Amino acid sequence: MAEAAGKEETTPGALKEKTEESEALENKPSPQQSQQMQAKEDSEEELECAVCLQKCVHPVRLPCTHIFCFLCVKGVANQSKRCAMCRQEIPADFLDHPTLLSSIEAEKEEVLPGGYQWFYEGRNGWWRYDERTNSDLEEAFTQGQPTVTVLIAGHNYVINFATMRQSRTNNPGLRRKVKRDVVATVAKGTAGLSDRTLKGQSPPRPPPSRRGCKRKLAKTD
């Protein structure tokens, strides 16, 4: 009798609580699943960039986990090479291999009325302007303005619609052609992000440099 009294009685309520605890442990996501869930939540919500204080366009995550527009990171990296929030150093190859928050950003690009897109000329082809700059250019163009000034990657650029040229305000000698064409026009990518990167395909890394390496010659008698 004393032995029976000493044993703890398992009430229905306690049994239910233990069952719920065990189920919660079983259903707890793995660290990898947690990261995937966080990335999905980040891509679905409208993120605000701490640099331009607007909705992120092509949001990228730095190794320090802070998130900015790709072009804002490019501007910061070209000036200080450090995160605008925590001052942690930005890897030298980050702009070539950025961590995009979502691989479907290309599908979200705003299509202007009439199906037109603005492009700028790069070294080996044409590139699309980002969604925000695209809208600014189209608005100024349709309103008949001769020029418009836009902020891109930390620099102010003047777009001249008469000459269809883009030039930097602090260095007018840096010019490139621009054009307004249909969305389906072939382009290398958007705002410095290749189409491969926008689709979630990692761009090929360059082979290691052989500069400075001397070929060893076999000794001959």
Beta strands, then each sheet from edge to edge (+ up, - down):
strand 1: 59-61
strand 2: 67-69
strand 3: 116-121
strand 4: 126-128
strand 5: 147-152
strand 6: 155-160
strand 7: 165-168
strand 8: 171-182
strand 9: 189-190
strand 10: 193-194
sheet 1: 1+ 2-
sheet 2: 4+ 3- 8+ 7- 6+ 5-
sheet 3: 9+ 10-
end
